[in-house]
Amino acid sequence: MIPGADRGRTAEAGSATTNGHRGSATAHAGDRTAEGGTGTSAARADVAPAAHGPPHSARDSRQHGRHREAFFDNAKYLAIVLVAMGHFWEPLLPDSRTVSALYAFVYTFHMPAFTLVSGYFSRSFEARPDQLKRLITGVALPYAVFQTAYVLFKRWADGDPGQSLDPLDPIFLTWFLAALFIWRLTAPMWKLLRRPVPVALAVAALASLDSGIGDDLDLQRVLQFLPFFVVGLCLRREHFELLHRRAVRIAAVPVALAALAVAYWSTPHMTHVWLYHRDSAQQLGAPWWTGAVMTLALFGCSMLLTGCFLAWVPRRRTWFTPLGAGTLYGYLLHGFLEKGPLYRGWFDADWLHTPWGETAVTLFAAAAVTALCTPPVRRVFRFVLEPRMDWVFRCEPPAAARHRARAGGRSRPVSAAAGRCGGGP
């Protein structure tokens, strides 16, 4: 689920990401649009990554706390921790086969899981005015802010004044926000199709064959992760319930261990770049036809391990459940803590490339992203990630608000206040 494209492309390998369901927080990072995602407010409308999309909003948490499900918040938090660990492991990969195997194992499912959950919470997205407003304020605006922030940070911390500020060229983990914006806008179209998943797989496979797809908005990665989002659109609550059956949970253990063994064996023989889903087969130096084969094979592996991951996510409320509402903050902010030391050369210290050093880096990544999901951090950065921008949008007339409420099947009355800027459901 990462859940990057500094164009120093291995470092961001699959940042994540994430988007949140009424009670979740994830993936990629705009759940807050409530209707889809891995973001901050997906919780508002059954729409964020089952891990709740990368990022779930605290505002949704306050407004819908009684509706939130601990399972999705737990999944979002655990997924964002894996995203952060993966990013902090990248400088250690050349010197440790164990870290490299763990990296490959985690990257096989963490961003697919974020994307899938984002799709699940995008099921109610119909491009209504209120949904489009949340998409703009919860996904597009954070993308613009953090795209600029990461470029300026690289210029300063890495001593690279030539780093270009291109709004169409996502840097590091901002790719997921761009992808989520596109996926969610297309959600109504996918819901019209009889067989949306096979069609999405065909699109992803064809994209992997075309080396001519440009870097604008990381379109190659948007298309290759698309099937996971579409799967999420097709899921229902009962599908997640199936994963919690005792037999499924038991079976998930040997499956995950076998996958970890395969990752350890394959690490010297296979590049991790396939797991980033950002290049065509030809760009990776492979025959053109391998793109479609790898797309389908990795889709199957990722779905299997995503199922294993979700099967073991706790359904009960835990100490970290409340942190699920802040995963967008953890997702977008942890990159500064990883890139800063990397740019300054701190990862070159010999002791970090020992088992003790690798363990320390892993624990620091988990602790850092956990801290970034806490309420104090959310309060500080809420003006950027959950802005109130009613002054930007047209006010909705009371009659239109009442009509929309009736169309949405709401039984409660809509007051005249709903027609004023800042009002409404």
N, C-alpha and C positions, 0 to 999 in steps of 0.2 A: 503495500500500500504505500510509495512514495515516490512514496509516496516519495529531475534535475537536468538542467541543461546549461550549465555555465558555458556550455560548449566546451568545457573541460570535461567532456561528456561522461567519463566514468565516475566522476565524483558524485554525480547526482543520480546516477542510476536509479531510476525509479523512485524518486523521492516519495513520495506521497502524498499522501496523501492523503483526504481524504476524503463532508460533506456531512447528518443526524436525523433520526426518527424522533417521534415525540419524546422519546426518552433516550436519546443517544447523543454521541458526540463525535464523530470523525472526521483518510481519505478522506479526503483528499477534502473538502474545505469549503464548503458553501452550504452546508446542510441548512443553514439558516434560511435558505429560500424556501424552506419548508417543504417544498414539493419535490425534492429530489435530492438527495444528495449526500455528499460527503462533506458537508460544510457546516456552517454554524447554525442554521436554523431549520434544518430539515425537520426538526421535531414538530414544527407547527403543523405539518400536514402529512404525516406519514411519509416523509421524504428524505431521509438521509441515510448514509451508508449503514449497513447493518452493523457496521461497526459504527454506524451512523455517519456517515460521510465525513470526510476529513474534517471536518470541523463543524462543530455544532455551536449554536449560540447560547450565551448565558441568558439573553433576553427570553429566548424560547423556554429556557429552563425555568425562569421565574413565572412566565405566563402559563405554562402547561406542566408544571412540576407534578401535579396530581395525575397526569396522564402518562408520564414517562415510564418506560420499562427499564428496569435495571440491566437486563440482558444487553440491550443495545448500547447503553452508556458504558458498560463493562467492556464490550467488544471494541468500542471506539478507543477507549483508553489503552487497552492492551495492544491494539493495532498501532497506535501512535508511538507507543514505547518501542515496538519493533522497528518502526520507521526510523526513529532517532538512532537506535542501536546500529541499524544498517548503515546510516550515513557516517557515524563515528568509526565504524569498522573499515571504511574504505581505505584510509591511509595505511592500515595494517595488513591489507590483503597480500602483498607480495611476499611477506615474511612468515606467514602462518597458514598452513593448509587447513588447520582446524577452523580458524576464523573465516577463511575463504569458503569452506563447506557450509558453515552456519549462515554466511552471507547469501550464498546461492539458495539455500533452503528457505530462508526468510523471504528473499526477493521473489521466490516462485509464487507466493500467495499473499503477501501483505498488501500490495497495491491492488491486485485483483479483488481482494476482500473489501477494501475501501470502496472501490469502484462499484462492486456489486451492491453494497449496502446503499451507496448513493443512488443507484438505480431504484432500489426498493423504496426509498423515501421520496422518489420522484414520481411515483405512480399517480399522484393526484395533480401533477403539474399539467395545466391546460392553457398556459399563457394568458391567464387573466391579468388585468392591470395590477392587482395587489401582488400577484406572484412575480410578475415582471419587475416590480419595484424592489422586491426582496432579492431577486436575482442580481439586479444592478448594485444594490447597496451591500449585499452579502457575498458576492462573488467578483463582479467586475471591478468595483472600487478597491477591495483589498488586492486584487491582481495589479491594478495600476500603481497602488502605493508601494507594494512590496517588490514589484518589478523595478521600480525606481530605486528603492532603498537598497536592494541587493547589488544593483549596478554601482551605486555610489559607494557602498561598503567595499566592493572589490577594488574600485579605483583607489580608495584610501588604504585599506588594510593590505592589499596585495601590491601596492605601488604600481598600479596599472591604469594610468590616466587615459589610455587608449580604449578602454572597455566601452563599447558603444551602448547607448541607451535606445534600444529598439523595442517599441511596445509590442511588436509582432514576433519577437524572438524571445520566448520565455527563458529566464535564467534560473538555474537550479530548480527548486521545488515549486516555482510559480506555474510550471506547466500544468499542474493538476487543476488549478483554478481556471485556466483557459479551457482545458478539456471539459471540466464540469459545466462551464457556461454553454459550450456547444452541445454537449450531451443533453442537458436539460431542455434547451430550446427545441431539440429534435424529439423529445420524449412523446409528445402527442402523435407524431408521425409513426413511431415504432408501435404505439398501442393500437394503431389502425390495422396493422398487418396480421395475417393469419399465422404466419410462421416467422416471427421477428428474429429469433435467435439464429436460425440457419442463414437468414439474409445478412445479419450482422457479421456472422462468421465469414461469409463469402466476401463481404466488404473488407474485412481485416486481412483475409488471405490475399486478395487482389492487391491491397495496399502494400503488402510485404514483397510483392513482385515488382513494384514500380519504384525505381530509384529516382524518378523524376519528381516525386512529391517533395516540395520544398520544406524549409524549416519554419515557415510562417506558422505561428501558434503551435508549433510542434505537431503538425497535422498527422504525420506518420504515427506518432504515439497515440494521438486522439483516436485514430481509426483502429489501431491494433488493440487498444483497451476497450473499444466500443462494445464487443460481445459481452463483457462482464457487466457493463451498465445495463444492457438490454436484458440479460438474465435477471438482474435485480428488478427490472420493471415487471417481469412476468411472475415473480415470486409472491406468495401469500404467507400470512402468519403461520399457517399450518405447516408450511415447508420447513420453517425454522424449528417448529415443535418436533418434527421427525428427527432432527439432529440430536435432540436431547434424550432420545430413547437409550436405554442402557446398552443395548447391543451395538448401537452406532458409536457410542462413546468408547466402548471397549475396543471395537474394531479400529477406531481412529488411532489408537496407540501404536500397534504394529505397523500401520500404514505410514504414520509419521516417522517412525524409527527407520523403516525401509527407505523412505525418501531421503532421510538424513544420511544414510549409508551410501545411497546412490550419489548424493551431492559430494560426499567425501571422495568417492572413487573417481567421479567425473571431473573434479576440480582441475587436475593437471591437463585434462584433455579437451575442455570446452570453455569458451570465453563466456564471461558473465553478461556480455553486451546483449545476448539474445534475450535475457530477462528484462531488459529495459524497454523493449518493444518500440524503439525509436528509429531503427534503421531497416532498410530493405535488405534482402539476402545478398544482393550484389554489393552493397556498401560494406557488408561484413566479409567480403571475399569468398562467398559461397555461390554455388550454381543457383540460377534464378528460381528453379523449381523447389529448392529447399525452403524458400520463404513460406509457401503454403503449408508444407509438411510441418515445419516448426511451429507455425501459428496454431495449427490444429492440435499438435502434440502438447505444446505448452498450455493451451487452453484446457485440455483434459487434466493435465497435472495440476494446474493452478486451481481448477474447480474442486478437484479431489482434496487438495491440502487446505483450501478455504473451508471446505466442509469439516475437515478434521479440527481446524482452528476454532470454528464456531461451535462445534460439538462440545468443546471443553471450556467455553466461556461461561462463567458462573451466571446463573439466572437470578440469584438472590442479590440483595443489596449488600455491598461490601464497602470497605473504607475508601476504595478508589472510584466507586460509582459516581459520586458528585463531580469527579474530575472529567467524566465523559462529556460534560456540557462545555468544556473549555478546550477541546482538542484542536479546534482551528487555531487557537492562540499558540498551543504547543507546536503545531505543525509549521506555522509560518515563522515563528520566532527562534526555534532551535537551530535553524540553519546558521544564524549569526554566531552561535556558540561553537559550531563545528567548523565553519569556514574561517573564523578569525584565527584560531590556533593553526589551522592548515596553511593559511596564507603566511603566517609568521614563522613557519617552520618548526613549530613546537612538537609536531609529531615525529620529527627526526630523532628525538631523544632515544637512545638505545634501550633504556629500560622499558619504554612503552611497547617494545617489540618482543617482550618476554611474556610468558603466561600470566605473571602477576600484573604486568602493565596492561595486557589485553583485558584482563578481568576488571582492572581499575577503570579503563576507558568505558567498558560496557556498563558498569555500575554508575559512572558519572553521567552517561547518556540517559539512562533510565531516570536518575534523580533529577537531572536538569529539565527534561521534558515534563516530568511530573510537576515540578515547581511552576513551570510556565502555564500549566493548565489550572492553577489555583485561582480562587476569587480575587486576591489582591492584584495579580497580574492582569486579570480580565478587566478589572476596574480601570487600571492605568491605560490599557490599549483599546478600550471599548469604543472610543471616539473614532477609531480607524476601522475596526472590524465589525462593529455593530452601530454604525452611525444613524442618527435620526436625520433624515434628509427630506422631510416633508416640504421644505421650502423649494425643493427642486421640481417636484411633481405637481401636476394639476390636482385640484381638490375634486373629490368625487361627490356629485350631488347626492343628497339623501335618498332620492327616489332610485337612483342607480344602485346605491348601496343596498337598499331593501330588495331590489330585484335580484341582485347578485346573491344575497343571502337566501332568498327563496329558491333560486336556481341551484344553490349548493345544498339544499335540503335542510336548512337550519330552522329550528323551531322557535328559537328565541327572537324577540323583536329587535329591530335595528333602530336605534334612536337617531335623532337628528344630528347628534354629535358625530355619528359615523360618516356623515357627509362632509365634515370639516377636515381640513388638513390635519393629519395626525390621528384622526379617528378611524373608525372601521374596525373589523374583526382582527 
